[in-house]
Amino acid sequence: MKVLVTGAAGFIGYHLCKSLLDDGIEVLGIDNINNYYDLNLKEARLKNLKAYKNFVFNKVDISNKKLIANSFNSFNPNIVVNLAAQAGVRYSIENPYAYLDSNLTGFLNIIELCRHNNVEGLIYASSSSVYGGNTKTPFSVNDPVEKPLAFYAATKRSNELIAYSYNNLYGLNTTGLRYFTVYGPWGRPDMAMFIFINNIINGKKINLYNNGDIYRDFTYIDDIVKGTKQAINKNYNCEIFNLGNNKKEKLSHIIELIENELNLNAIITNKAIKKGDMLETFADITASEDKLNYSPEINIEVGIPKLIKWFKEYYKC
């Protein structure tokens, strides 16, 4: 099998590529290495991947149709995993055009090239944010998702609709994965757990929104990779799955666990919840259990120490 992975220098992309490479699979990684967050972190991930003989990397922006087409033509992938996207709910309020280029134009380029290159299946990243202001929990893939709270979520829902239409029109196999708050080693610096650890270690204040009365279904990266690989192996005709931990955690409790692990106290400033933020995410993983044999194994009591251990080693603190 030959797998093309976009967003290969990103958090989930890096871990997925590494796991596929360990399995002996040929991987073409694609990433534009944008400056949304620390370039050194992206380059360090990429350096680890380039140590594998079965890995090839192309620095390409998926919004550039001609360059991305060259990558398809030279590699001839069996499966494409599209993880490249402009990430971040709050940043989409400030800079919506970045999301238009990557999450909409880029996604259309990828799915069109899958159609024209006899790709067996497209696996793509969606997001828990598509559930928007839904109050019924846990979130089921059968729930309505027509009221996204931020433009980022709207782009992810658009991806799902485009994938459905391409399956209907051209018979392209598509699987959308709604990831729920992924964390772990090599994670993104703009994510909550990373910020909490960094600020507590460095004595910086933490902006805690809604008095910490916000809940997230934190999912460890290893579980996300297992679920994504199962989606690759199954390659369903047209499906959408939740990949979460099936347990919601209060943000203030997450901070307490980090404080205890570091033996340091957080400096907290309470603030009102920001526009576009969801009060709660909580995954119903019934369909994922049934069709992907997905079973998350790592809870936050195990996952947080693993993340802190990596953070201390990487940042030498």
Backbone hydrogen bonds, N-H to C=O, Kabsch-Sander energy under -0.5 kcal/mol:
donor,donor_aa,acceptor,acceptor_aa,energy
3,V,26,E,-2.6
4,L,79,I,-2.5
5,V,3,V,-0.5
5,V,28,L,-2.7
6,T,4,L,-0.5
6,T,81,V,-2.4
7,G,30,I,-2.0
8,A,30,I,-2.0
10,G,7,G,-1.6
14,Y,10,G,-2.5
15,H,11,F,-1.6
16,L,12,I,-2.6
17,C,13,G,-2.7
18,K,14,Y,-2.5
19,S,15,H,-2.0
20,L,16,L,-2.5
21,L,17,C,-2.8
22,D,18,K,-2.2
23,D,19,S,-1.0
24,G,21,L,-1.7
25,I,20,L,-2.1
26,E,1,M,-1.3
27,V,54,N,-2.6
28,L,3,V,-2.1
29,G,27,V,-0.6
29,G,56,V,-3.2
30,I,5,V,-2.5
31,D,58,N,-1.4
42,K,38,D,-1.3
43,E,39,L,-2.7
44,A,40,N,-2.1
45,R,41,L,-2.0
46,L,42,K,-2.3
47,K,43,E,-2.3
48,N,44,A,-1.5
49,L,45,R,-1.6
50,K,46,L,-2.5
51,A,47,K,-0.5
51,A,48,N,-0.7
52,Y,49,L,-1.9
55,F,52,Y,-1.1
56,V,27,V,-2.3
58,N,29,G,-2.6
60,V,31,D,-0.9
60,V,58,N,-1.2
62,I,60,V,-0.5
64,N,61,D,-2.2
65,K,63,S,-1.0
68,I,64,N,-2.3
69,A,65,K,-2.1
70,N,66,K,-1.6
71,S,67,L,-1.4
72,F,68,I,-1.9
73,N,69,A,-2.7
74,S,70,N,-2.1
75,F,71,S,-1.6
76,N,72,F,-3.0
78,N,2,K,-2.5
79,I,2,K,-1.8
80,V,121,G,-2.2
81,V,4,L,-3.1
82,N,80,V,-0.6
82,N,123,I,-2.8
83,L,6,T,-0.9
83,L,81,V,-1.0
87,A,85,A,-0.8
92,S,88,G,-0.8
92,S,89,V,-0.5
93,I,90,R,-1.3
94,E,90,R,-0.8
95,N,91,Y,-2.6
98,A,95,N,-1.1
99,Y,95,N,-0.6
99,Y,96,P,-0.8
100,L,96,P,-1.7
101,D,97,Y,-2.1
102,S,98,A,-1.7
103,N,99,Y,-1.6
104,L,99,Y,-0.8
104,L,100,L,-0.9
105,T,100,L,-2.6
106,G,101,D,-1.8
107,F,102,S,-0.5
108,L,104,L,-2.4
109,N,105,T,-2.3
110,I,106,G,-2.2
111,I,107,F,-2.6
112,E,108,L,-2.4
113,L,109,N,-2.2
114,C,110,I,-2.0
115,R,111,I,-1.9
116,H,112,E,-2.0
117,N,113,L,-0.9
117,N,114,C,-0.5
118,N,115,R,-0.6
119,V,114,C,-1.9
120,E,78,N,-2.4
121,G,78,N,-0.9
122,L,173,N,-2.7
123,I,80,V,-2.9
123,I,121,G,-0.5
124,Y,175,T,-2.6
125,A,82,N,-2.3
126,S,124,Y,-0.5
126,S,177,L,-3.3
128,S,179,Y,-2.0
130,V,127,S,-1.5
131,Y,128,S,-1.7
132,G,129,S,-1.6
133,G,147,K,-1.0
134,N,131,Y,-2.3
139,F,282,F,-3.8
143,D,140,S,-2.0
154,A,150,A,-1.8
155,T,151,F,-2.3
156,K,152,Y,-1.8
157,R,153,A,-2.3
158,S,154,A,-2.0
159,N,155,T,-1.9
160,E,156,K,-1.6
161,L,157,R,-2.0
162,I,158,S,-2.7
163,A,159,N,-2.6
164,Y,160,E,-2.1
165,S,161,L,-2.2
166,Y,162,I,-2.3
167,N,163,A,-2.0
168,N,164,Y,-2.2
169,L,165,S,-2.7
170,Y,166,Y,-2.5
171,G,167,N,-1.4
172,L,166,Y,-1.1
174,T,237,N,-1.8
175,T,122,L,-2.4
176,G,239,E,-2.6
177,L,124,Y,-2.4
178,R,176,G,-0.6
178,R,241,F,-3.5
179,Y,126,S,-0.7
179,Y,177,L,-1.2
180,F,243,L,-1.9
181,T,179,Y,-0.6
183,Y,219,T,-2.0
187,G,184,G,-1.1
191,M,188,R,-1.5
195,I,191,M,-2.4
196,F,192,A,-2.8
197,I,193,M,-2.5
198,N,194,F,-2.6
199,N,195,I,-2.7
200,I,196,F,-2.2
201,I,197,I,-2.4
202,N,198,N,-2.0
203,G,200,I,-0.9
204,K,199,N,-2.7
206,I,267,I,-3.4
207,N,205,K,-0.5
208,L,206,I,-0.8
208,L,269,T,-2.6
209,Y,207,N,-0.7
210,N,271,K,-2.7
211,N,208,L,-0.7
211,N,271,K,-0.6
212,G,209,Y,-1.7
213,D,210,N,-2.2
214,I,212,G,-1.7
215,Y,279,L,-2.7
216,R,249,E,-2.3
218,F,216,R,-1.3
219,T,180,F,-0.5
219,T,181,T,-2.5
220,Y,298,I,-0.5
221,I,183,Y,-2.0
223,D,220,Y,-0.8
224,I,220,Y,-1.6
225,V,221,I,-2.5
226,K,222,D,-2.1
227,G,223,D,-2.2
228,T,224,I,-2.3
229,K,225,V,-2.6
230,Q,226,K,-1.9
231,A,227,G,-1.8
232,I,228,T,-1.9
233,N,229,K,-2.5
234,K,230,Q,-2.7
235,N,231,A,-2.5
239,E,174,T,-2.0
241,F,176,G,-2.7
243,L,178,R,-2.5
244,G,242,N,-0.5
249,E,216,R,-2.5
251,L,214,I,-2.6
252,S,212,G,-1.4
253,H,250,K,-0.6
254,I,250,K,-1.7
255,I,251,L,-2.0
256,E,252,S,-1.6
257,L,253,H,-2.2
258,I,254,I,-2.1
259,E,255,I,-2.7
260,N,256,E,-2.4
261,E,257,L,-2.1
262,L,258,I,-2.4
263,N,259,E,-1.7
264,L,259,E,-1.5
267,I,204,K,-0.6
268,I,266,A,-0.7
269,T,206,I,-2.9
271,K,208,L,-2.6
277,D,274,K,-1.8
281,T,215,Y,-1.1
284,D,139,F,-2.7
285,I,283,A,-0.7
289,E,285,I,-2.7
290,D,286,T,-2.3
291,K,287,A,-2.7
292,L,288,S,-2.0
293,N,289,E,-0.7
294,Y,288,S,-1.9
299,N,297,E,-0.7
302,V,299,N,-1.1
303,G,299,N,-3.0
304,I,300,I,-2.4
306,K,302,V,-1.2
307,L,303,G,-2.2
308,I,304,I,-2.6
309,K,305,P,-2.4
310,W,306,K,-2.0
311,F,307,L,-2.6
312,K,308,I,-2.5
313,E,309,K,-1.9
314,Y,310,W,-3.2
315,Y,311,F,-2.5
317,C,312,K,-1.7
